[in-house]
Amino acid sequence: VMLLLKLIFHRQDTQELLKKLLEREKPETP
């Protein structure tokens, strides 16, 4: 399972998802 998680985290799709989550948590401010 850890290997799968590592692979997913390394994927760009996951990075984009994380970024979206972060954006939702924080307001859109420069």
PyMOL commands that set and color helices and strands:
alter all, ss='L'
color gray80, all
select helices_A, chain A and resi 2-10+12-25
alter helices_A, ss='H'
color red, helices_A
deselect
rebuild
show_as cartoon
